[in-house]
Amino acid sequence: MIPLPVDELRSLGHVEASAETITGVEIDSRRVGPGDLFVALGGGVAYLDEARARGAAATLVPDDGFAAMAALGRAVRDRSHARVVAITGSSGKTSTKDILAALCRPVARTVAAEEGHNNEIGLPLTLTRLERDTEVLIAEMGMRGLGEIAALAAIARPDIGVITNIGPVHLERLGTIARVAEAKAELLDALPAGGIGVIPEDCPELEPFVPAGIDLRRFAPPDVDVRDGVSVVRFAGREISFSFTARHQAANAVAALTVVDALGLPLPDELVEVPFSRWRCEESPLPGGGLLINDAYNANPASMRAALEHLVERAGTGRSVAVLGEMAELGVDAPRFHDEVGAYARELGVDVIVGVGELSRRYEPDDWASDAARAIELARGVVAAGDTVLVKASRAVGLEVVADALAGATAP
């Protein structure tokens, strides 16, 4: 981290320091190392002594935790000359960030958000990882309502804003897809004059909210072939190979490649290995044969459809099993969205559907469990050797425990 003077922290709350500067920021005492500032958010006050024992240069008990994190992120951002790319969208934010990081790291000194660090705590933590020589910072911005992305953008001050797509998410609070687009477009509003906006070519919901005065780059639907475990994406007259097999990731790759082009960085000549974040289309062999696709981090109607398509393609002539939990925050139309996902799974020819959670009954599943804990034994009984299994749900359902159980199980 670009060092910050301890004196700048004193207006944020109660500070105890053993040094004049800090060279890192942590909110988890277990991650604290020499030179770090430990910010005691919420119950973190119980771990002040542990942080000091691990070598913290300073500890901060903030008057307002969110305001303190924002101030720390802004302070480091203000000292950096890195170009900041911020990514949002109804789905694919983290995967696009992962792909863009894989493209940038070989050719530029790059910092990218960890996991899903995309909120009022995670975004400042990402900014505090900036070093003096960082050239590109890739941030992720999530939201559940209007004004939230604007607040994050005011901290990060992005040079490039990416909107991956617009779809039915957070409708419980926002009500309509038009308002989802309005909320996501706050990122474009935050760009400086001449800043670069990267958006889908065909996204009519966004058009009313695209501001004047920015350099707008639109990316087209992907032209992709999947062969021999590699996705070959055609972009700017080139064929670029990626290590993933999910076709829906190609759209995220085209968005990322558009950013690389906007940054003026070279396109890759070799296979791009993309280490995706945890529980996002992770593929692993099942004991006794078969394939597990752990996509349990989150779900919405569009990402469910894409994951089901990938399941059927990966299963080929083998049996496909979908363990599907509820999709959260869809408002009054939630039953209809679940009906549509279930109908689409049957249309695709998914062989077995296991539903988890009350709304998942709308999928018309072959088997049903009320929660993730009860779904473990049910899934173990359903899955047979050679099956291809998708595990996917909204974050609140916690279906990663089902994927973990299957990965460690002995196949029947």
Order of alpha helices (4+ residues) and beta strands (2+ residues): beta-beta-beta-beta-beta-alpha-beta-alpha-beta-alpha-beta-alpha-beta-alpha-beta-alpha-alpha-alpha-beta-beta-beta-beta-beta-alpha-beta-beta-alpha-beta-alpha-beta-beta-alpha-beta-alpha
